Amino acid sequence: MPMMCAVAFSPRGRLYYADPGSCTPRVGDRVLMPTDDGPEVATCVWAPQWVSDDVGGLPELAGMAGEEDLRRAELSRRRRARARVAARRLAREHDLPMKIVGVDHMPESGGYTIFFTAEGRVDFRELVRDLNRTLAARVRLRQLSARDSARIQGGIGACGRDLCCATFLTDFEPVSLRMARDQHLALNPMRISGACGRLMCCLRYEHPLYEEFTRTAPAVGEQACTPQGEGRVVRHDVPREEVVVALDDGGRVSCSRASVCSARQAHDAAYSSTSTPPSAPPPATPDDPPPPTGAAARHRSRERRRP
């Protein structure tokens, strides 16, 4: 049974899962997480524990962070802050329509990667030359989409929790307006849009439940047979697994999906007719003689055995 832990490079950043190896970090300990640019200091947010699933292929921690590693991480943080200030200042001086959203520093090579967002294509060749001279290092600029920008910056969603893309989502799955319609949500951009301005990623979480409910339950407007009588479906309540039916005799009733499902009703009718319990013997009338007992019963049994 393998062991697994989770680390993060920033206090509210994305979680990265790793194999603790020979390390036994506790929550809050600083560890060395392997990356493409070498081991970097990260914080353990989920202590190692045994997991039953096969999680092979996880990177193994390079060890616990020492004093030199912490000093190098603090120096890298200061350099990122300095590069962010310089990039914003030079972008204003060059009058470029771009927004600096993040800076990444590679301690091994000393280079920087600056992330920005813009409405269209931006000619930043002059900006890169000025950044190379100001920071005395090789600088790369990378344009991000709105969703990637929200992932890097982080924030709080409409639910009051940290953004999914900044914590646990590994990739973005397509989200369409049809998902909001299927979940009977108001098509108000302020209600169904996330911090990035695009449709919220969480619209996809419950969408399979709505699709499965629609396949098995009668559609809105169809006739349905309920335990209280016949009626017409007027609303679906998917979280409660119920269907609201307006009865032909008047009034409304909420029924479970199973009670109005035609396939389920046919199944119950077929199996209830073939599995009826055997009928009990008719009760004895007062005129019937009581069954013999004792010596009389033994005498009658000997009479039946005589030839």
N, C-alpha and C positions, 0 to 999 in steps of 0.2 A: 504494500500500500504506500503510494508516494506521499511526500509532504509538499506543501505549497504555502507561500506567503505573498503579501501584496505591499508594494512600495509606491511612493509618489515623490516627484521632484519638487513640487510646490505645495503649500498648505492645502489648497483646494483644487489641486490639479488631478489629472487623469491617473487612474490606478494601473499599475503594471504588475503582473504576476510573475513570480520567479520561484525557482527551486532553492531553498535555503542552504542546501549542501551541508557543510560541516558547521555552519553558523546557527546560532539560536537567538536571534534578535527578539527583543520585546517591542511592544508598541511605543513609538517615539524614538527608538534607537536609530542612529545614522549608519547606513550600510553603503557598500559600493555596488552599484548596479551596472552590469556591462551594457555598453551602447556601441553604435557604429564608430564613434570617435574615442572609444576607450571607456574605462570605468568612471562613473560619475557618482557623486554623493546623493543619496536619496534617503527619505524617511520611511521607516517601517510603519504602516498603518494597519496591518493585519498580521498578527504573530503567526509563525509557522504552525500548521496543524495537519493532521492526516486527512487525506481525501480519498474517497472510494472510487472516483472516476479516474480513467486513464488520462493523465495530463502530461504525457511525455513531450519532450521538445522545448520545455521552458528553459530560459536562460538561468544559469546558476550564479548566485551571488558571489562576487569576488572577495568578500570578507567584510569585516566591520571597518568603518571609517575611523582613521586615526587623526591625530592632531594635524599632521601635514595635509591630509586630505581635506579636513575642514578648513584649514587656512587657504588652500587652493580654491575651494568652493566659494568662500567669502570674497576672494579676489576676483573670481569670475563674475560673481553677482555685481560687484562694483563696476566692472568693465561693461557689463550689459547695460547698467543704468546710464553710464557715461555715453555709450553708443546710442542709446535711445534718445537722449537729449540732443546729441549732435545731429542725428538723422532728422529729427523734427525741425530743428533750427535751419538746417541746410535745405530741407524741402520747402520751407516757407520762403527762403531767400531765392530759390529757383522758381518759385510760384508754380509748384507742381500740385495738381489736384489729387493728392494721395494722403492716406492716413496710416501712420506707423502704429502697428498693433502689437509687435513683439520683436524681440532680439534674442538670437541664440549665439552663444560663444563657444568655440571649440578650444579647450585649454591646450590640447596636444599641438595643434597647428597655429593657434593664436588668431584664427580667422573669425569673421562674424557673418551671420546670416540674418538679414533684416526682413521682416515680414510686413507687408502693407496691403491695403485695400484701395481700390479705385473703381470708378464707374466704367472706365474703358481702358484702352492701352495707354501707357505712360512712357515717354522717352526719358529715362533716368540715367543716361550715359554720363552726363555732366555731374549728376549727383553722386554716382559711384566713384568718379575720379576724386571729387572733393572729400568723400568719406575715406577713401584710401589714404589721402594725405593727412586728414585730421586724426584718424585713429591709428595711423602707422601700421596698418594690417590689411590683409586681403578681405574685401567686403563683397558679399553677394546679396542681391535684392530678389525677393520672391513675392509675387502677387498671389493673394489668397481669395477664395470665394467668401461669400457672406457666412456660410456655415463653418468653414475652417477658421474664420476670424472669431466667431463666437466660441469655438472650441479653445482657441489659444487664450482669449481674454477671460473666459469664464463669466459667471454671473448667476443670478437667481431667476428661476422661471416663474410662470404664473402660479404654479403649485406651491411656491414658497421654498423649494429645495434647489440645490445646485443643478446647473444645466446637465442634462444627460450626456451631451457630447463632450463636456469637459471632465466627466468623471469615469464613465464605464463604456460608452459606445466606442467600438473600434472602427466602424465604418458607417457611412450614411446610406440608408436604404431609401428608395424612391417613395415619396409621399404625395398622394394626389388629392384633389378636391373631392373626388368621389368617396373617399374614405370618410370625410366629414359628413357628406350627405347620408351615407349608410348608417352613421351613428347618430343621425337626427340632430346634428349640431347646427346652430345658427351660423350662416355663412358670412360672419362678420370678421373682416381681416384682423381687427383688434383682439378678437377672442380666440382665433385659431392660429395665430402667427406667434412664433417664438421670438427670442431676443435677437435672432439674426434677420428677422423680417420675412422669413420663409415659413411654410407650413410646419407646425410642430411635429417633431419626430415621434412623439408619444401617440399620435393618431394611429400609428401602425400597431401599437401594442395590443389593443383590444379588437382590432378589425377582424381577425379570424373568428372571434366569438360571434360577432354580428353576422358574418357570412354563414356560419353554421346554424345560427338561430333562424335566419331567413330561409334556409333550405328545408328545415323540418317543421316550421310553424306556418299556419295559414297566413296569407298575405293580408294586408289592410284592405278592407272592402269585401273580403270573401265571407261566405257563410260558414259558421262553425257550430258544432254541437257541443254544448257544455253540460255539466251535471245539472245546471239550473234550467236548461232549455236551449232552444235554437236562438241564434243571434248573428250579428255581423261584427267582424273584427274592426275595431276603430283605432287601436294603438298597440304597439309592442313595447314591453318593458324588459329589455334584454338583461340589465344587471340583476333583476329579480327572477328572471326566467319565467315571466308571466305574459299573458295576452289579455288585453282589455276588450271585452265583448259587450256590445249593446244588444240586449235581449229584445226579441220581437214583442214580448209581452210588456215591455217597458223596463227601464232601469239598466244599470250597467253592473258588470261583475268582472272581477279579475280572476283568471284561471291559470293554472300552471300550463306550461307548454305541452306536457305529456297528456293532460286531460282533454285537449282540443286537437291533438295530432291525429289525423285520419288513419295513418298507418298503425299507430299505437292502439286506437280504438278497434280496428279490424283484428289486430293480433289478440287483444284481450277477449273479443267476442268469439274468435275461433277456438281459443284454448279453454275458455270458460265452458263452452258447450261440450267439449270432449272430455273434460276432467271433472264432471259432476259427481259428487260422492254417492255411493249406493244408498237406496232408500231403506229406511229402518222398517222392521217388521211391524205390522199393524198391532195396536194395543189390544190386550185381551179384554173381552166383554165380561160383565158380571155373570152371564149365563154359562160361560165356559167352565168346565170343571178344573180345579187346580191340578197341576202335575203331581203324579204320585211320588211319594218319598218313602224312605226307610224300607220296611219289609215288603210293602206293596210294590215298590219299584223293582226289587230283586225278584219277586214272584212273577211279574210280567216279563222280565227279561228271560227267565227260565222257560216260560211258555213260548216265547218267540224262537228259542233254540230247539224245541222239540220238533221231530219230523211229522 
